[in-house]
Amino acid sequence: MLRSVVSTQQWVFEGYVKYSKRNTYFTIPILDRVRMMIIPQSQLRVIYGLPETVLDAVNTNATLIQSPWTIWDHKVAPNDNNILANTIRNRITKNLAVLTPQIAVELERGFRREWGHSIGQWKTIHAWDSSMNLIAGAANSAFYGLPLSTITLPEIQKRLHDAARRRDGSNYLEAPCKNPSDQEDALQWCIEESYATGDPDHLDPMRIALRLVYLNDISTHSTSFTAANVILDLASSDPSLGYIKALREESARVLKEADGSWTRQAVSELKLIDSTIRESMRMSPFNSIGVPRTVIEPHGITVQQGNSTMKLPQGTIIGVPVAPIQYDEKFYPNAKEFHPFRFAPDAMLHRDISSLHNISENPKGSVTREKASVMIDESFLHFGFGKHACPGRFFAMNEVKIFVAHMVLHYDIEHLVEGRPKLKPILWLNAPIMGNFNVRVRKRDPVELRS
């Protein structure tokens, strides 16, 4: 069991070849879950199409994040209500046109702070830490809006001091309160979704604040993980292939067509960047095993096991071999190689790769049919699968595309001669630890926007 801490990824790859490809289930011991039944890729749609009265997702995921301890208020926990999910799905996702400009502004501010603003001056950044700081700032601009999203520790200390003065009865002039109806951010939408439940307990300020803390937790780390991996994948790619230059050309063209400001529509036109992000996620998933579910049907479920059948009893935890599927040559030719334009539309490849002089080195067989970064199928499971797939993926990918576009337009990234630093598999996770994740960057001369 203890070996699962460092061997889970190896076991799941071995099991995938030996069993999954033969339409057979296999089990592996995992320290944090005792054991897990790994389902064959060929049965994904059937098994994950079972009703929620048979296969549980909500409580299984709550157990995964240990919500009784990490979210101590049960009325905030995602297995108690849909307030946060509705805020993400019905408000944030549907208002990306409103949120995109302010995310872009905050990312520009963040890059100047984190990566520097002196043209030609090299600076060493840590891909993971830097991405965390940048993504956190950008996300909070959407979650809290101005001026809350820009508050730093000194400002917090000042507000605490002012609050103490008010409690003491000191003379204090309050700033006029902004009309809440003018606010278009996750804080306001979360308040409105809480109000819609009809339960006044959900409007407790501490409870609303805790929901937003949880929203920060589930979004910032995962999105930062994606952004950091894109940096590392591009930095370690052969410079002669011209990938970064092609992305820069696309970004300049799209931004020019948008009159120099990022909009939701403009971001949706970044097809090469979108493909690059999807390819990076394919190669560096969060986990080797994902999409956990628990059989809750009292009589269990009967599944196909090779040429026969098998019963999975109530309480069985199942999972999907995410990493092996995303490295399967059956779905992705040259699967172990990073080909950023694998999912790009053919028309975009011919339009924006004038800088890829060695495009022939991008093997023809590596190109997969066009797929957007948010698209989920049985061979791409970065965001889960089925009804409970990540509802925040549209916001996250919109954010990362702006991140990458700004990065390639305004900065040079020094080639990682020693190759890409590897993630460390711990249990079923891939963690950016115990490696050198430093990258040297420098501010570029302004890029001439072209049509």
PyMOL commands that set and color helices and strands:
alter all, ss='L'
color gray80, all
select helices_A, chain A and resi 4-18+20-22+41-47+58-64+67-70+83-115+127-143+148-150+153-167+180-182+186-196+200-203+205-236+239-241+243-257+264-268+271-283+322-326+346-352+359-361+364-366+386-388+393-410
alter helices_A, ss='H'
color red, helices_A
select strands_A, chain A and resi 26-30+34-38+55-56+122-126+290-295+301-305+308-312+317-320+411-413+424-426+429-431+438-443
alter strands_A, ss='S'
color yellow, strands_A
deselect
rebuild
show_as cartoon
